[in-house]
Amino acid sequence: MSDSFDIVIIGGGAAGLSAALTCLNRGKTVAVVLNPQETESLYKAEQVSNYPGLPAMSGKELSDLFRRQLEESGAELKKGRALSVLPMGDSFGVAVEDRFLTGRAVILAAGITREKLYPGEAEFLGRGVSYCATCDGMLYRGKTVAVVGGSEEAKRDADFLESIGCRVLRFEKNGAYAVKGEGKVSALLFGGQEYPVDGVFILKDTVSVTRLVPGLEYESGGIVTDRHMATAVPGVFAAGDCTGKPYQLAKAVGEGNVAALSACEYVDSLSSAKPTN
């Protein structure tokens, strides 16, 4: 399977599905980065009774329908956490755990992450705080790092860091963590104790969309877009709950469609701008 696409969509919920179907119908190659269904807000809904054309059903039932349609759509599904989106000239690099995708345009349809950041997490991101052991682990070879997270993935990442020569402190319990330092990370606080470390790897189920793409603008907790679902970063579009209220299924589907049309137009403009021989 290829790792280079016309459009990379981050999120496999209603907005992401809508965007994927529209992009595919426009003849674009599409990758969809998605987490397990169980993490979606829709999946957890007791009942959905206000979506046109469908009888009332549980969020899980509707989520199952959406996921099945996505699996049969022809889009390449990349399961895992999207960690960062980096501009690369006329394309974008999307880090997905230990993989790297490229897309000529990106659609953010990742919903909202309600999990609060630890004190110091945002301040020291890129200066000792990382979300990806395979991406940044070699920077800490021979140094002491903390791995925060109790998932199987966190345990695998801790094992990986040890295998490349890091001294690893494992923190598998939930709690009030805080990252400390001056200019760069120097310690992790937990349980009333300070642990000297050179880096902190934080392994949560998702990375907040506010940390994915540098240069986005936010208002009232949502990504600012225009009527074409374009963000402040050319080539990056957003749809669904990540653009703010109302958190409604119909809104997510509609915005996904508009974002896809705009992304396809953007990709076409890149192709037409290339000089011909």
N, C-alpha and C positions, 0 to 999 in steps of 0.2 A: 504494500500500500504506500502511496505517496505521502510525503510530509510537506508538500507545497501545494497551495490551493488558491483559488481566486478569492474566496471569502472564508474566514474562520469565525464561527459563531461560538461564543462562550455562554453556555447555558442550554439545557435540554428541556426546559419547561414549555409552557404555552407560547411565550414570545419567541423562544429559540426554534421551536417546531415550525411556527408560522413563517419565520424568516427563512428557515432551511427549505421549506417547500417552495416558497416564492423564488429563491435563488436558483434552485434546481430547475424550476420551470422556465427560468431565463437562460438556461444552458450553462450555468456556472458550476465549477467544482467547489465542493463545500465540505468542511470539517466542522463537526460539532463537539465541543468539549463539554462533558457532562459528569455530574456527580450521581451517586445512587438516588433513585426516586425518593427514598425515605427522607432525604434532606429537603425536599421541596415543600413549600407552603401549601400548594394545592393537594399534595398527597395526604396532608394532615387534616384537611378540611372535612368536617362531619358530613356535610351535604352541599352540593352545588345545584341550585334550582333556578338560576337566572341566566343560563347561557342559551341563546336562541337555537331552536331546532333540536335540542336534546332534552330528554326527560330528566327529572331530578335523579341524581346519583351521588354516591360518596366521592370525595376527592380522590380516594385511591382508585376507584373504578375509572374515573375520567383520566387520571394520570396514567393508568395502564393502557387506555386507548391511545393516548398521545404518544406514549413511549413505543407502542407497537407500530404506530404509523411512522414514527421517526426511524425505527429500525428497518422498515421496509422502503424507505424513501429513496435510498441510493446515496445518501450522505455518508461520509466516513465518520464513525463515532469514535471519539478518543476519550476513554474513561479516565478520570483523574482530576486533580485540582489544577486550575489555571493559576500560575504563580506570578506572571508578569507579562506585559505587552510592551514591546520596545520598537520604536520607529527605526526602520532600516532603509532610508531613502524612499523608494517608491513601493515599499512593502513593510510588513510588520513581522517581528519575531514573537512567537507566543510560547513561553515556557510552560510545559505541562508535566510537572514532576520531573522525571528523568528524560523527557522527550522535548524536542524543539520543532515547532511547526512554523511555517511561513504563510502569510496571506497577504494579498494585495489590498484587502480591506478587512476590517474587524467589526463585528456586531456584538455589543455587550448586552446579553440577555440573562444575566446571572442572578436576577432577583435581588433580595436584600439580605445582608448578613447582620443579624441582631446581636451577635456576640460582641461584647465590649472588648476593646483593646486593653492590654496590660499597660500600666504606667511605664513610659519609656519605650514602648514597642514602636510607635510611629516615629518618635524622635531619633531612634538609633537604627531604623531600617536602612540597610545598606552600609551601616557603620558598626557592624557587629551583630545586628539582628537579621536573621534570614529565615525564609520559609522553605528552603530547598537544600537538603544536604548534598545531593548529587551535583547541584549547580555550584555551590560555594564551598563545599567541604575541603577542597585542596588548599584553600586560603588559610586553613587552620591546622594544617598538618604540623604535628609536634606541639600543638597548643591545647589549652583546656577549653572545652565547650560544654554548654548545657543543652540537653534536648528536653523540651517541654511537651509532653503529650503521652497519653496512655494507649493510643491505638496501635494496631499491629504495624501500620506504616511507620509510626514513630519509633517503634522498636527496631524495625529493619533499618531505618535511617541511622539510629544510634549504633547498630552493628556495623553499618557501612563506614561511619566516621571512625570507629575504632580500627577497622581494617586498613584505613589509609594513614593511620598513625596519630589520630587525635586522642587526647585524654578526655573521656566522656563522662559527664555527670548526668544521670538519668533522673528526670522528675516526671513521674507517671501519675501523680495525684492532681485532682482539681484543687484550685486554691487561689489565693491572692498573691500572684507573682508581680515583681516589679524589676525593670531593667535599669541599672545605674551606670554612670560613667561621666567622663568629661571629654567631649569630642568623639569618643568611641566607647564601646562597651567595656566595662571593667568588672562588673559584678551582677549577680542575680540574687534578688531578695526573695526569700520564701520561708514561711513559718517562723518569722522573727530572726532568721539567720541570714547572713550575707555570705555568698559563695563567690570567690574570685574566679572569673572566667574571661576568656578573650572573645567569645562569641556565644550567641544564644540562638538555637534553632527551635522555632515555635511551629509545631505541627498540629494545626487545627483542621477541621473537616473542610473548611472553605477559607479563602482569602478575601477579605472585604473588597468589593469592587472599587472602593476609594483608593486602594493601594495598587490596583492593577496597571493603570495607565497614567503616566505623568502628564500633567497639563490639562486634565479635565476640570471643568467648572461644576460647582455644586450649589444647590439652593434648596433649603428645607429638607436636607437629607437625600436629595435625588440628583442624578446627573442632569445638567442643563443641556437641552437639545432645542433645535428649531423645529419647524413644522415637518421637516423632512427627516427628523430623528438624527440629524447630524450633531455631533458634539463639537467642542472647541478644538479638537484635534482632527485635522483633515484626514479622511479615510477611516475614522472610527465613528460608529453609529451606536445608538443605544435604544433599548425597547423593554417594555414591561415594568415590573416593580422597581427596578433600579433607577428609573427616571422619576420616581416619586408617586405620590397619591394621585388618584384613587387606586388601591390595590385590587383591581378587578380583572377577571379573566378576559372579558371582552376587550378591555383596554389593551391588555398584553398582546392578544392576538392581532388586533388592529395595528398597534405600533410595530410589531414584528414584521408585518407585511410592508408597512411604509419604509422601515429601516432597510429591508431587503431590496426594495425597488431603488432606494437611494444608493445603497452599496453597489448594486449592479451597474447603475449609471456611472458611479465613480470609477469602477473597474474599467468600464468601456471607455471612459475619458482618458485613462492612462494608456490604453492600447492605441487610441486614435492620436495621442500626442507623440507617439514614438515615430522617429524619422523613418521613411522608407528608402530603400536602396534604389 
